[in-house]
Amino acid sequence: MNRRQFISSIGRGTIFTGLAALSGVLIYRKSKITEPCNFDFVCRDCRKLNSCKQPEAVIFKRNKNKKSA
């Protein structure tokens, strides 16, 4: 591997890591606007699940309680 390939691979890795981190932050950040939740696939990992009043969260909590009982 020569110097040019090394610098190119480091640059690509840095850009990829930055894009992945930014995507994660944008998806999982706390929303300051109270909009309806459209991430029904993350109810399981949601930090606000206990106080959430969205219909999807209520259904998820009901199903979770049925499974644990």
Protein Blocks (a to p, Z undefined) as FASTA:
>chain_A
ZZklmmmmmmmmmmmmmmmmmmmmmmmmccfbdcddfblklmmmpcklmmpcbfklmmmm
mmmmmmmZZ
